[in-house]
């Protein structure tokens, strides 16, 4: 598929890079971008050669959230709120569900400001690396009179706790990448010039690892949010039953006993 608002590049090392490509409007999200993001994510999901996806933005921003200058998806006589509801139900929410359900690992390389729904796009990744100049801003309530969406309320509470999540959502203050790392919102803050290098280094490392295992780790960690300890123990047991029969596990054990680096094949 040919894209106009995003770019999808596949590399021979098992990584793919999905770039939000509307730099003139800080990569704000319109309906076309949502459709193209969903199509690109679907392509990566089907591509057996793409094991890790890097999500980043073109230009000086990661993503400024929804494009407020774009037309709302509504029929004549439909209120703005009804149009927003339909757009979220048909496009925004399916995008977030598909991104978080992607069976491949996702790394967000936050190269600049992430505002509104752009914060959620970043936090939906498995690992978030941010440039030192990047900032995370919840503009919904203070500036727009809206509830944080695209999963922001979900991610912020779980990653930061009640006090910090409410303060960010209610006050809309800018959270620097350095502070985001200190608070545990993201994994790492790095200098501006090396954010993609860092993301690519991590991506290549993961792509060469036991990829099937990583998918089960994602599912187990997600389930831990709601499971009881007993439920989680059962889930871990069930995962080990499956992974214990993989070639990668055998290779890992042989390599460990032989005191060498394992050569995983993702099988």
SVG drawing of the C-alpha trace seen along z (x, -y; Angstrom):
<svg xmlns="http://www.w3.org/2000/svg" viewBox="-30 -26 61 56">
<polyline fill="none" stroke="black" stroke-width="0.4" points="0.0,0.0 1.2,-3.5 1.1,-5.9 0.9,-9.7 0.8,-10.5 3.2,-7.8 6.3,-6.0 7.0,-2.3 10.5,-1.1 11.6,2.6 15.1,3.5 17.1,6.7 17.9,7.0 14.3,7.9 13.2,4.4 10.7,2.0 10.3,-1.7 6.9,-3.4 7.2,-7.2 4.4,-9.7 4.9,-11.9 3.0,-15.2 5.9,-17.4 4.3,-20.7 1.5,-20.1 3.7,-18.3 2.4,-14.9 -1.1,-15.6 -3.5,-12.8 -6.2,-13.1 -8.5,-10.4 -6.2,-9.5 -3.3,-9.0 -5.4,-6.7 -6.3,-4.6 -2.7,-4.5 -1.4,-3.7 -3.8,-0.8 -2.9,0.5 0.8,0.3 0.4,2.1 -1.5,4.8 1.3,5.1 3.9,5.5 1.7,8.1 1.7,10.2 5.4,9.7 7.4,12.7 10.6,10.8 9.6,7.9 10.1,8.8 10.3,5.4 8.5,2.1 10.0,-1.3 7.4,-4.1 8.6,-7.7 7.8,-11.0 9.2,-13.1 10.6,-16.6 10.7,-18.2 7.7,-16.5 6.6,-12.9 2.9,-13.6 0.8,-16.6 -2.4,-14.5 -5.5,-14.9 -5.6,-17.4 -8.2,-19.9 -8.3,-21.6 -9.5,-18.5 -13.2,-17.8 -15.1,-15.7 -16.6,-12.5 -20.3,-13.4 -23.4,-13.4 -25.7,-16.4 -27.7,-17.1 -25.2,-15.2 -23.7,-17.2 -20.0,-17.7 -19.9,-15.4 -21.7,-12.6 -19.2,-13.1 -16.3,-12.8 -17.9,-9.7 -18.2,-8.1 -14.6,-9.0 -13.2,-7.5 -15.4,-4.4 -14.6,-3.8 -11.0,-4.9 -9.0,-6.1 -10.0,-3.3 -9.5,-0.5 -6.1,-1.9 -5.0,-1.7 -6.4,1.8 -4.6,3.0 -1.3,1.3 -1.4,2.8 -2.4,6.2 0.4,6.3 2.2,9.7 5.5,8.0 7.5,5.8 7.1,2.1 9.6,-0.6 8.6,-4.3 11.4,-6.7 9.9,-10.0 11.9,-12.5 10.1,-15.6 6.9,-16.8 4.1,-14.2 0.8,-15.9 -2.7,-14.7 -3.2,-11.4 0.4,-11.5 1.3,-10.6 -0.9,-7.5 0.7,-6.4 4.1,-6.5 2.9,-4.8 1.3,-2.0 4.8,-0.8 6.6,1.9 9.7,-0.3 9.8,-4.1 13.0,-6.0 12.7,-9.8 15.0,-12.6 16.1,-14.9 14.2,-17.8 10.9,-15.8 8.0,-16.7 4.8,-14.9 1.7,-17.1 -1.9,-16.3 -3.8,-19.1 -7.2,-17.5 -8.8,-19.0 -7.0,-22.3 -7.0,-23.4 -9.9,-21.6 -12.4,-20.6 -12.1,-17.0 -11.2,-13.8 -7.8,-12.3 -8.4,-9.6 -6.7,-7.0 -5.9,-5.2 -4.2,-8.1 -6.3,-7.6 -5.4,-3.9 -1.6,-4.3 -1.1,-7.3 -2.7,-5.7 -0.9,-2.4 2.5,-3.9 2.4,-6.9 -0.2,-6.3 -3.2,-8.4 -1.5,-11.6 0.8,-12.2 -1.8,-11.0 -4.4,-13.4 -2.0,-16.3 -0.9,-15.9 -4.4,-15.4 -5.9,-18.3 -3.1,-20.8 -1.7,-20.0 1.8,-20.8 4.7,-19.8 6.5,-16.7 10.1,-16.6 11.7,-13.4 14.2,-13.5 11.4,-13.7 9.3,-11.1 12.2,-8.7 12.6,-9.5 8.9,-8.9 8.9,-5.6 6.6,-6.8 9.3,-5.9 12.3,-3.6 15.1,-6.0 15.9,-9.6 18.8,-10.1 20.5,-13.0 18.5,-14.4 21.0,-13.2 21.0,-9.6 17.3,-8.7 16.9,-6.7 20.3,-5.1 19.3,-4.0 15.9,-2.7 17.5,-0.8 20.1,0.7 17.5,2.0 15.3,3.2 18.1,5.2 18.9,6.8 15.3,7.8 14.9,9.0 17.8,11.4 16.3,12.8 13.7,15.5 10.9,13.7 8.2,16.2 9.0,15.9 8.8,12.1 5.3,12.2 4.3,14.3 6.1,11.9 4.0,9.1 0.8,11.0 1.8,12.1 2.7,8.6 -0.5,7.1 -2.6,9.8 -0.8,9.0 -2.6,5.7 -5.9,7.4 -5.0,11.0 -4.7,12.2 -1.4,13.7 -2.9,17.2 -4.2,16.4 -0.9,15.0 1.0,18.1 -1.3,20.3 -0.7,18.1 3.1,18.3 2.8,22.1 0.8,22.3 3.3,20.1 6.2,22.3 4.4,25.4 4.3,23.9 7.7,22.3 9.4,25.3 8.8,27.2 10.4,24.5 13.7,24.8 14.7,21.5 14.4,22.9 16.6,25.9 19.1,23.6 19.1,21.4 19.7,24.3 22.5,25.7 24.1,22.3 23.9,21.6 25.5,24.9 28.1,24.4 28.8,20.9 28.2,19.3 25.8,16.8 22.6,18.4 21.6,18.3 17.9,18.0 15.7,18.6 12.3,17.5 11.0,21.1"/>
</svg>
